[in-house]
Amino acid sequence: MKVKIMRHVVSLCWVTIAALLLTGCNPAAGATEYEVIYPSGYSRDSYVYDEKSPIEGSSCYLQWEEADDYKKTYDYDIHILDENGSELYEYPDMGSKAMRGSVQEDGKAWVCAEHWTAPHHNGYVEGWLKESDLLLIDLSGGEILFQDKAGENEFYITSNGTRCYFYLPGKEEREKLFGLIKIPAENAVIYYRDTSDWTRKHMVYTFDYVAEPDIDTSNGVSTRIKFYISENQLKVAWTSYESVGNGDWEYLEKKAYEISLAFDSLPPVLEEIWKRAACTEAIHKVQDKWIRPKDFDNWDWLRDSDYLAILIDLEKRPSGLHSWLGMDISFYA
């Protein structure tokens, strides 16, 4: 009996040690994973290592290849191939092993080359994105029409015309100067950059969480955010990899957000209000229509609703948050 007990104890100790060693060897273990799912059904996650990937909406492919001076620079070249695998265009030292592309209505293609540092994964692990290169390419002649970078942990999702949409995870509350200065927590967001002013971030959606929403993942072994892309629409689904019985495992959806990408740019002052004051899921679900003051008289449902309406005097062009309660902006609840 003592021998059996000792064997069980030793076995459990070895299992525990092995788990700790594996976790220690993989600092990315336990981090949230990303997956992008395109309308065609093609998806990209941290376990895709293919040299070729389809350019969504076309018959062309992206291919990465080590640059001639790879051993010195660790750079990769981008090749664009036709449907038969023949090379159409080559872009030296601009690629990576994690690339995605999609064609716009005008035949131009957005290409994103992501530079990840996560060990044991080909990217798509939260917190391990160093930077990304974004290129807008004319597939009819191969000309690069636009090129710029996205910063650390700015995860590229999709593009619409000249806009590129990104997901940025939230940040916990931080301290500086030995706790004398507290920096408030920041919720996760989705915003876009436009080629006309790439440095500016246009807020699209502010999530109701910093690290992750209030979901139960206690039965799962990993958590994954799935980005489902469709025309003018984005679904962001938090999932947990759990057992479903009979030895099968699946990603079970725990919470999902439906986000419309079909709207024009907000005036800067309204965008500032949106970003700083209207960061709730409820407001984001109803702020989808411009209305006029006279509409309150015409629509009973609007007068009786609990929506928040913001009245802006565009001629006075308010320039900041100090105008919130002045003549330029009024609130109606």
Secondary structure, DSSP 8 states (H G I E B T S, - for coil): -HHHHHHHHHHHHHHHHHHHHHHHH-TTTT--EEEEE-TTS-EE-TT---SEEEEETSS-EEEEEE-TTHHHH--EEEEEE-TTS-EEEEEEEEE-SEEEEEE-TTSEEEEEEEEE--TTSSS-BTT-EEEEEEEEEETTT--EEEEEEE-TT-EEEEEETTEEEEEE--B--EEETTTTEEE--B--EEEEEETTEEEEEEEEEE-S-SSS-S---TTEEEEEEEEEEETTEEEEEEEEEEEEETTEEEEEEEEEEEEE-------HHHHHHHHHT--SHHHHHH------TTHHHH-HHHHTS---EEEE-TTT---SGGGTTSSSEEEE-
